[in-house]
Amino acid sequence: QVQPVESGGGLVQTGGSLRLSCAASGRTFSNRAMGWFRQAPGKERERVAAISWSGLITNYQDSVKGRFTISRDNAKNTVYLQMNSLKPEDTAVYYCAVYDSMSYSGEVRLWGQGTQVTVSS
């Protein structure tokens, strides 16, 4: 399996926006739910958002509801995370995850390398 590749991270001020992208091979991406996780220094990795293979079902961590939007383009084998109204506590390394089924209730079977998001106050 080919590791998915994230992009779009960077430094942004409080209240700003970023859009993360995760590109995967067709074989990796096809018929798989996808997720975005993050890990801040000294903290455990946590799921931020997830999306089913169809794109019709999504799930968000409470702290990002109303600010982040996960979406996917199956024709481009890409999943996105639009992040608005960013806060300093959103600072973390963000990881793309490929699940082992069409639903994100399964296990993560493949991780991206991560992209740093830093929100300055």
Secondary structure, DSSP 8 states (H G I E B T S, - for coil): ----EEE--EEEETT--EEEEEE--HHHHTT--EEEEEE-TTS--EEEEEE-TTSS-EEE-GGGTTTEEEEEETTTTEEEEEE-S--GGG-EEEEEEEESSSSTTS-EEEE---EEEEEE-
